[in-house]
Every structure is written in structure tokens, then in C-alpha cells.
Amino acid sequence: VKRRSNEKAAWFVLLFSLFLPYNIYYGRTILPDTSMVSTLLGGMFFLDKWLDAIRKKTTPQILFLLASLLFTAGSLLLKPYSLFYGLAMVVLVWTVLGWKFIKRWELWIFALLSVAPLIWWRHFMLSYPEGIPVNNWLFNGNGIRFRPSFFRWMGYERLTKLIGGYVGIIFVALGSLGIWKTKKDKWFFFSFVLSAVIYTCVIATGNVQHDYYQIVSLPAVALLMGFGASWLVMFIGKFTSEKIANVIVIFLILVGFWFSWLQVRDYFNINNPNLIIAGNAVAKLTPKNAKVIAPYDGDTTFLYYTQRQGWPSFEHSLDELRKMGAGYLVLVNPKPEDVGIGNDYKIIGSTSAYLLFDLHKKL
């Protein structure tokens, strides 16, 4: 019965991972977070495969440990936030080896080589400080950590409303009970969830101001929801048949998905379609190696649509940007006064959606 319960929980975890509307949206965005989560989970999977041989008292396959090393190092390079899940990996090893894991030389080499590429990269970055964005504010830049507004944003606006669709919070709450019932792996599961909680609390301002920062916590949320759904099926099944219990829980999950979708669906909207029109014009009318100024209040979205390298704002004067290599300027939703730039530079594209100037020669 316990094995069947864990298998059911695994299917529910998979269900939430695949079909949470929040996860569907951010699974298609160009962000390192989703790749970091994938490689992190890959590292845990192969580490568990290596440990599985030790559980069965057979010869551990070094290839599994090497695969885990590559995935783990890759996740740290994609985004160092995966360091928070180091706690879960240590507990995973401890559940199999106990404190004897300290004597395993393979694990010491694994730990050192996992972080070595990250340390090298961070050291290399220091040679180009102008390319390092200000990031200290992500931790607690506005002093919001553990204030009532922090719990409101993370507990209600994000977890309950956006991700869980209101109903999902029931599964999250029941998930702790479901994990506790597993007994065998409960310490790993709890450490996995605790890793996500610690990440959320440490990167407090980043998590509050940017909802995509919760991508890192999604595996833990899906885990809790999956075990919560499994436990609820088992509980309802005590009063009725297992089929009816499954139908009730699936219905609740679908309701949660629907309410979550109502929050997420607007994320798919392109609120300024002229960005695409202007971007396509730049891609068509300029050389592929052109450098473009695409000002959009510092937002790189417009520059991305041009398919060119360049600048998302007037961080310097136009003449200075030209000396730095800027060959074209594109303005989206141009105002009448913007046409005046055409007195100095040739206009090579003009519609109500955009203005495109050639900056190579003054008129």
C-alpha cells in the first residue's frame, strides 16, 4: 500500500510539474532559470542512481557520479541559486551513507569539481566589472524580508493565487503530511522543500519584485502538491471508493489550474505589437552584424526583437554611441518630434509603428 501511495504521489508531482499554468508559461521563456532547474534535477537524479548501487550493496557506477557532476556544475554556471539545493543533495547522500559520507573521497572530489567552474567564472567576471549588473538589492534591498508584506506577496499573491490557483494551497498544506507518511525518504523531501524556503527568504526582494524568481522553487512546490493530492485521495478513499476519490481530487486540481490560468493567461499577451513590427523591419533593412540603438526605457525586449546587438537605452549621447559602433537607431511608436532626427540622419524606414535611422553619415 505504501509503495502504491508513493507511486501515485509521483504521478501527481509529474502532473503539477507539467500542467501548472505558471510553469507552462515560464517553461517557454528565454531565461536561464528553467535550464538551471532541469540540470539541477538531472544532477540529483544521477547522484541518486550512484547511491542506489550502494543501497543494494553493489559496485557504484562512476559514470552516474560523473553525469551528476556535469549536470550539477552546469546548473551552478547557469545560475548559482542552485547552491541552495546543496542542502538537499547532502541530505540525500546522508540518508544512504550516514555520517560515513565524510570519508568518501569521491564525494569530496564531486563537491570541489561542481563549484570549480562557478568559482572560475566569477573570478573571470571581476576582470570586467562594468558588465556586472547591480545585484545586492536582490537579497533585501527594500527591507521587505519577514515583514507582513513579504508573507502576503510570497504566501498569497504568488503561491496561493498565481501558482496554485487558490485550490493548490490545499495540496501544499497537505503535502507536508503526505511527505511525513513516506517515512523512508521524508528527510530528503523535507530538505528539498526547506532548500526552496531558504532560497525564497534569502533572495527576499528578488522573489517579491519578480515572479519568475519562483521558477527555482517550482520543483519543491510540485513535490508538496503531488504528495498532498496523493494523501487526499487516500483520505477520501477511506469513506468511498478509490475511483471516486481520484475523480474528486482531479476535479479540484483542474479547478486550481483554471483559476491559475486566469492569472497567467495575460502573460502571453504582446501589449505593444509595434515592437515586433519594428524589430522585423530592422532585421530586414540592416546588415546582420549591425549594432542598433533600440531605446525602450532600458528594457531589452525591443532590442531582442531586432535580432541585432546594441543598446536598449541612450546610456550615452548619440554621438558617443556612434563612436562605440552604433550604426542604426530605431524608435517604436514615434512621436512627431522624433522625426526631427531625420534632419541629421537618413530615414531608411518609416511607418506609424517605427522610425529607422541610418547613423553612418550625417546629412
C-alpha positions in Angstrom: 0.0 0.0 0.0 2.8 2.4 0.9 4.5 1.7 -2.4 1.3 2.3 -4.3 0.9 5.6 -2.4 4.4 6.8 -3.3 3.8 5.9 -7.0 0.6 7.8 -7.0 2.3 10.8 -5.4 5.0 10.6 -8.1 2.3 10.8 -10.9 0.7 13.7 -9.2 4.1 15.5 -8.9 4.6 14.9 -12.6 1.1 16.3 -13.3 1.7 19.5 -11.4 5.1 19.9 -13.0 3.8 19.6 -16.5 0.5 21.5 -16.3 0.7 24.2 -13.7 -0.1 27.3 -15.9 2.7 29.2 -14.3 5.2 26.5 -15.2 3.9 26.3 -18.8 4.4 30.0 -19.3 7.9 30.2 -17.8 8.9 27.0 -19.4 8.8 28.7 -22.8 10.6 32.0 -21.8 14.2 32.8 -22.6 15.6 32.6 -19.0 18.4 30.6 -17.5 16.2 29.6 -14.6 14.3 26.8 -16.3 17.5 25.3 -17.7 19.1 25.6 -14.3 16.3 23.7 -12.6 16.4 21.0 -15.3 20.2 20.5 -14.9 19.9 20.6 -11.1 17.3 17.8 -11.1 19.4 15.9 -13.5 22.3 16.1 -11.1 20.2 14.9 -8.3 18.8 12.0 -10.4 22.2 10.7 -11.4 23.6 11.1 -7.9 20.7 9.0 -6.6 21.4 6.4 -9.3 25.0 6.3 -8.0 23.8 5.9 -4.4 21.3 3.3 -5.4 24.1 0.8 -6.1 25.4 1.5 -2.5 21.9 0.8 -1.2 21.9 -2.5 -3.0 25.4 -3.2 -1.9 26.7 -3.5 -5.4 29.6 -1.7 -7.1 28.7 2.0 -7.6 28.9 3.1 -11.3 31.3 6.0 -11.6 29.6 7.1 -14.8 26.5 8.1 -12.8 28.6 10.2 -10.5 30.3 11.9 -13.5 26.9 12.6 -15.1 25.7 14.1 -11.8 28.9 16.2 -11.7 28.3 17.6 -15.2 24.7 18.4 -14.6 25.4 20.0 -11.2 28.2 22.1 -12.4 26.1 23.1 -15.4 23.3 24.2 -13.1 25.6 26.3 -11.0 27.0 28.0 -14.1 23.5 28.7 -15.4 22.5 30.4 -12.2 24.3 30.0 -8.8 20.9 29.9 -7.0 21.1 26.1 -7.4 23.5 26.2 -4.5 20.6 26.4 -2.2 19.6 22.9 -3.2 23.1 21.7 -2.0 21.4 21.0 1.3 19.0 18.5 -0.3 21.9 16.8 -2.1 23.8 16.5 1.2 20.8 15.0 2.9 20.2 12.6 0.0 23.8 11.3 0.5 23.4 11.2 4.3 20.2 9.1 4.1 22.2 6.3 2.4 25.7 6.6 3.9 25.0 8.3 7.2 27.9 10.2 8.6 30.3 7.9 6.8 29.8 10.0 3.7 32.5 12.3 5.1 35.0 9.5 4.4 34.0 9.0 0.8 36.8 10.6 -1.3 34.6 10.6 -4.4 32.1 12.9 -2.8 34.8 15.4 -1.9 36.1 15.5 -5.5 32.5 15.8 -6.6 31.9 18.8 -4.4 35.1 20.6 -5.4 34.7 20.0 -9.1 31.0 21.0 -9.1 31.8 24.5 -7.8 35.1 24.9 -9.5 33.7 26.2 -12.9 31.4 28.7 -11.0 34.4 30.0 -8.9 36.5 30.4 -12.1 33.7 32.2 -13.9 33.0 34.6 -11.0 36.7 35.3 -10.8 36.8 35.9 -14.6 33.8 38.3 -14.3 35.7 40.5 -11.9 38.0 41.5 -14.7 35.1 43.2 -16.4 33.2 44.9 -13.6 31.3 47.2 -16.0 29.5 44.1 -17.2 28.3 43.0 -13.8 24.8 44.4 -13.1 24.0 45.7 -9.6 22.5 42.7 -7.7 22.9 43.3 -4.0 19.4 44.6 -3.8 18.0 41.2 -4.7 18.7 39.9 -1.1 16.8 42.5 1.0 17.3 45.8 -0.8 14.0 47.3 0.3 13.9 45.7 3.8 10.9 43.6 3.0 12.2 40.2 4.3 9.9 38.7 7.0 7.7 41.8 7.0 3.9 41.2 6.7 4.0 42.3 3.1 6.7 39.6 2.4 4.4 36.9 3.6 1.4 38.4 1.7 3.3 38.5 -1.6 5.0 35.1 -1.3 2.3 33.2 0.5 -0.8 34.7 -1.1 -0.1 36.6 -4.3 2.4 34.1 -5.7 1.9 30.6 -4.1 -1.8 30.7 -3.4 -3.1 32.9 -6.2 -0.7 32.8 -9.2 0.8 29.4 -8.9 -1.7 27.4 -7.0 -4.9 28.9 -8.3 -6.3 29.1 -4.7 -7.1 25.4 -4.6 -3.4 24.4 -4.9 -2.7 25.8 -1.4 -4.8 23.0 0.0 -2.4 20.4 -1.7 0.6 22.4 -0.5 -0.7 22.3 3.1 -1.5 18.6 2.9 1.8 17.8 1.2 3.8 18.1 4.4 1.6 15.5 6.0 1.9 13.3 2.9 5.7 13.6 2.9 5.8 12.7 6.6 3.9 9.5 5.9 6.6 8.4 3.5 9.0 7.8 6.4 11.8 6.3 4.3 12.6 9.4 2.3 11.0 12.1 4.4 14.2 13.8 5.4 15.3 14.2 1.8 11.9 15.5 0.8 11.8 18.0 3.7 15.3 19.2 3.0 14.3 19.7 -0.7 11.4 21.9 0.4 13.5 23.6 3.0 16.1 24.5 0.3 13.3 26.3 -1.6 12.1 28.1 1.5 15.7 29.2 2.4 16.2 30.5 -1.2 13.0 32.5 -1.0 13.9 34.1 2.3 17.5 34.9 1.4 16.7 36.3 -2.1 13.7 38.1 -0.5 13.5 41.3 -2.6 14.2 39.5 -5.8 11.4 37.0 -5.1 8.9 39.7 -4.2 9.6 42.0 -7.2 10.0 39.3 -9.8 7.5 36.4 -10.1 9.9 34.5 -12.4 12.2 34.0 -9.4 9.8 31.4 -8.2 10.9 29.1 -11.0 13.7 27.9 -8.7 11.1 26.9 -6.1 8.7 25.2 -8.5 10.1 21.6 -8.0 9.5 21.9 -4.3 6.0 23.3 -4.8 5.1 20.5 -7.3 6.5 18.0 -4.8 4.3 19.3 -2.0 1.2 19.5 -4.2 1.8 16.0 -5.5 2.1 14.4 -2.1 -0.8 16.5 -0.9 -3.0 15.3 -3.7 -2.0 11.7 -3.1 -2.7 12.0 0.6 -6.1 13.5 -0.1 -7.0 10.6 -2.4 -6.1 8.2 0.3 -8.1 10.1 2.9 -11.2 10.4 0.8 -10.8 6.8 -0.2 -11.5 5.7 3.4 -15.1 6.9 3.0 -15.7 6.0 -0.6 -14.2 4.0 -3.5 -10.7 4.9 -4.8 -12.1 5.8 -8.2 -14.5 8.4 -6.7 -11.6 9.7 -4.6 -9.5 10.1 -7.7 -12.3 11.9 -9.6 -12.8 14.4 -6.7 -9.1 15.2 -6.4 -8.6 15.5 -10.2 -11.6 17.9 -10.3 -10.1 20.0 -7.6 -6.8 20.1 -9.5 -8.5 21.2 -12.7 -10.3 23.9 -10.8 -7.0 25.1 -9.4 -5.5 25.0 -12.9 -8.3 27.1 -14.2 -8.0 29.8 -11.6 -4.3 29.9 -12.0 -4.8 30.2 -15.8 -6.9 33.2 -15.3 -3.9 34.9 -13.6 -1.3 33.7 -16.1 -3.1 34.0 -19.5 -2.4 37.7 -19.8 1.3 36.9 -19.6 1.1 35.6 -23.2 -0.2 38.9 -24.5 2.1 41.2 -26.5 1.0 44.5 -25.1 2.9 46.5 -27.7 2.7 44.7 -31.1 4.6 47.5 -32.7 7.8 46.1 -31.1 7.5 43.1 -33.4 6.8 45.2 -36.5 9.8 47.5 -35.8 12.0 44.6 -34.9 11.2 42.8 -38.2 11.9 46.0 -40.1 15.4 46.3 -38.5 16.1 42.6 -39.3 15.1 43.2 -42.9 16.7 46.6 -43.6 20.0 46.3 -41.7 23.1 44.0 -42.0 23.2 41.1 -39.7 26.4 42.4 -38.0 24.8 45.9 -37.5 24.7 47.4 -34.0 21.4 49.1 -33.2 20.1 51.5 -30.6 16.6 50.3 -29.7 15.6 52.5 -26.7 12.7 51.1 -24.6 13.3 52.5 -21.2 16.3 50.2 -20.7 14.1 47.1 -21.4 16.0 44.7 -23.7 12.7 43.3 -25.2 12.7 45.7 -28.1 16.4 45.1 -28.8 15.7 41.3 -28.8 13.1 41.6 -31.5 15.6 43.4 -33.8 17.8 40.3 -33.8 20.8 42.6 -33.5 23.4 43.6 -30.9 23.2 47.1 -29.5 21.8 49.2 -26.7 18.3 49.3 -25.1 18.7 52.9 -24.0 20.5 56.2 -24.6 23.1 55.4 -22.0 25.4 57.9 -23.7 24.9 60.7 -26.2 24.0 59.7 -29.8 27.5 60.9 -31.0 29.2 58.8 -28.3 27.1 55.7 -29.2 28.1 56.2 -32.9 31.7 56.2 -31.9 31.1 53.0 -30.0 29.8 51.4 -33.1 26.1 52.1 -33.3 25.1 52.1 -36.9 21.3 52.4 -36.7 18.6 53.9 -34.4 15.1 52.6 -34.3 12.3 54.3 -32.4 9.0 52.5 -31.7 5.7 54.4 -31.6 7.4 57.5 -32.8 6.2 61.0 -31.8 6.1 64.0 -34.1 9.3 65.5 -32.6 11.2 62.2 -33.3 11.0 62.9 -37.0 13.4 65.9 -36.4 16.3 63.4 -36.1 15.8 62.9 -39.8 17.4 66.3 -40.3 20.7 64.9 -39.3 20.4 61.2 -40.3 18.8 59.4 -43.2 15.5 57.8 -42.5 15.5 54.3 -44.1 12.2 53.1 -42.7 9.1 55.0 -41.6 5.6 54.0 -40.5 3.3 54.9 -37.7 4.9 51.9 -35.8 8.5 52.9 -36.1 11.3 55.1 -37.4 14.6 53.7 -38.5 17.6 56.0 -39.0 21.0 55.2 -40.6 23.6 56.7 -38.3 26.7 56.1 -40.5 26.7 59.6 -42.1 25.2 62.9 -41.1 23.2 64.7 -43.7 
